[in-house]
């Protein structure tokens, strides 16, 4: 089984109409670009767009698919709930913009050489390379330092 790596945009849960639980469940819709790419065993990093931070990483344990009937015109809406395992948060999170900006921005292939954060994925689910994933994990661990508890 091929493992893939993803960048998941996770907006703050306040006022969001998604039923996300950080580190536990990632909720997305079937019409989300990239929705069909995510699968069991994939690894991911979490990014919070408004705060410009990468704040954690984990693995997809299993994905529940739920069909919700809508009105007759639009047919069926498919919702997905990706259950997460091996989650760990980066404390402090990795900042890609502003005070204490991480050098990581210049190492991620789809961000470097781009002004500001124009390279940041706009869609909630974006496949990234294993190299980018490893760099992000390393930065997360490095910035956490030796006190960060590891499993």
Secondary structure, DSSP 8 states (H G I E B T S, - for coil): ----EEEEE---STT-SS--BTTTEEEEETTSTTTTT--TT-EEEEEEGGGTEEEEEEEEEEEEEEEEE--TTT-EEEEEEEEEEEEEEEEEEEESSSTT--GGGGTSTTTTTSSTTTTS-SSSEEEE-HHHHHHHHHHHHHHH-TTS---
